[in-house]
Amino acid sequence: MSRILVCYYSRTGYTEQVAGKLARLLGADLMCIRERRPRTGIGGYLRSAWEALQGRDADILPPDTCLKDYELVVLGTPVWAGHAASPVRTLARQQRDQIRHAGIFCTLGGSGQVAALADLAQDLHQTPWSTLALTDGEIEVEGYEEKLTSFVAALRSRLNAEPAGRAGILGVDHGRTQFDPACLAPQAQPPAAERCRR
Ligand SMILES: Cc1cc2nc3c(=O)[nH]c(=O)nc-3n(C[C@H](O)[C@H](O)[C@H](O)COP(=O)(O)O)c2cc1C
């Protein structure tokens, strides 16, 4: 089993594509957040936007893997109405005590990444080791290798500085702090088929 889990929700496949690449680069396990009810059609779109705007929880299925077995959980979300997607927020809220350290990435049409990344950091009650935002345009042309590589390098260097298993065994404080959105600023400037079987 890997020390890293990449955990994502994807309605139309962009986040899934990035999650898959990340998992390969990190040598991580991969987990898709599943829901009881599909989000297809205009109804699914509107419900998604409404839940995101209201900060409502989604009806997700229990994760099929134990998150506390991992040293690092990388969460991936699409941006919905300027926020993180409700299924990912729900997972973060439900599992935050199981998540020792986190990285966060989001995919988006063009705006809302800072608030979406901050949503998840706040839901997790911890400052992520690193963050990444990628636009659909970048993903479509596969023009994000450099950003992906530096995200992976940042996560790896933090992980390498962390003795394996130490946090879980000694029960130490994992450095959970109040999240400062300013830490997202350097990565907050991206240029302007339903895959997750539920
Ligand atoms: C309900 C809904 C709201 C969205 N709101 C935004 C938004 O506020 N800003 C933005 O840049 N993109 C927005 N998007 C576009 C998605 O963030 C973008 O297409 C993302 O890559 C989709 O990821 P997915 O294919 O993994 O579901 C929205 C999409 C949906 C379905």
The ligand as an SDF file (V2000), in Angstrom:
LIG
                    3D

 31 33  0  0  0  0  0  0  0  0999 V2000
  -22.4270   23.3990  -11.1590 C   0  0  0  0  0  0  0  0  0  0  0  0
  -21.1310   23.8830  -11.7520 C   0  0  0  0  0  0  0  0  0  0  0  0
  -20.6290   25.1360  -11.4060 C   0  0  0  0  0  0  0  0  0  0  0  0
  -19.4100   25.5670  -11.9310 C   0  0  0  0  0  0  0  0  0  0  0  0
  -18.9010   26.7840  -11.4900 N   0  0  0  0  0  0  0  0  0  0  0  0
  -17.6890   27.1750  -11.9310 C   0  0  0  0  0  0  0  0  0  0  0  0
  -17.1040   28.3880  -11.4240 C   0  0  0  0  0  0  0  0  0  0  0  0
  -17.6410   29.0880  -10.5540 O   0  0  0  0  0  0  0  0  0  0  0  0
  -15.9080   28.7640  -11.9260 N   0  0  0  0  0  0  0  0  0  0  0  0
  -15.2600   28.0560  -12.8770 C   0  0  0  0  0  0  0  0  0  0  0  0
  -14.1870   28.4560  -13.2850 O   0  0  0  0  0  0  0  0  0  0  0  0
  -15.7710   26.8870  -13.3610 N   0  0  0  0  0  0  0  0  0  0  0  0
  -16.9680   26.4300  -12.9000 C   0  0  0  0  0  0  0  0  0  0  0  0
  -17.4800   25.2360  -13.3520 N   0  0  0  0  0  0  0  0  0  0  0  0
  -16.7010   24.4620  -14.3140 C   0  0  0  0  0  0  0  0  0  0  0  0
  -15.9250   23.3190  -13.6190 C   0  0  0  0  0  0  0  0  0  0  0  0
  -15.2560   23.7780  -12.4670 O   0  0  0  0  0  0  0  0  0  0  0  0
  -14.8700   22.7520  -14.5500 C   0  0  0  0  0  0  0  0  0  0  0  0
  -15.4220   22.4160  -15.7840 O   0  0  0  0  0  0  0  0  0  0  0  0
  -14.2190   21.5390  -13.8930 C   0  0  0  0  0  0  0  0  0  0  0  0
  -13.0120   21.2360  -14.5660 O   0  0  0  0  0  0  0  0  0  0  0  0
  -15.1170   20.3210  -13.9650 C   0  0  0  0  0  0  0  0  0  0  0  0
  -14.4900   19.2430  -13.3570 O   0  0  0  0  0  0  0  0  0  0  0  0
  -14.9990   17.7440  -13.5810 P   0  0  0  0  0  0  0  0  0  0  0  0
  -14.9730   17.4980  -15.0490 O   0  0  0  0  0  0  0  0  0  0  0  0
  -14.0090   16.9150  -12.8550 O   0  0  0  0  0  0  0  0  0  0  0  0
  -16.3740   17.6340  -13.0220 O   0  0  0  0  0  0  0  0  0  0  0  0
  -18.6870   24.7770  -12.8510 C   0  0  0  0  0  0  0  0  0  0  0  0
  -19.2210   23.5240  -13.2300 C   0  0  0  0  0  0  0  0  0  0  0  0
  -20.4060   23.0700  -12.6730 C   0  0  0  0  0  0  0  0  0  0  0  0
  -20.9330   21.7010  -13.0250 C   0  0  0  0  0  0  0  0  0  0  0  0
  1  2  1  0
  2  3  1  0
  2 30  2  0
  3  4  2  0
  4  5  1  0
  4 28  1  0
  5  6  2  0
  6  7  1  0
  6 13  1  0
  7  8  2  0
  7  9  1  0
  9 10  1  0
 10 11  2  0
 10 12  1  0
 12 13  2  0
 13 14  1  0
 14 15  1  0
 14 28  1  0
 15 16  1  0
 16 17  1  0
 16 18  1  0
 18 19  1  0
 18 20  1  0
 20 21  1  0
 20 22  1  0
 22 23  1  0
 23 24  1  0
 24 25  2  0
 24 26  1  0
 24 27  1  0
 28 29  2  0
 29 30  1  0
 30 31  1  0
M  END
$$$$
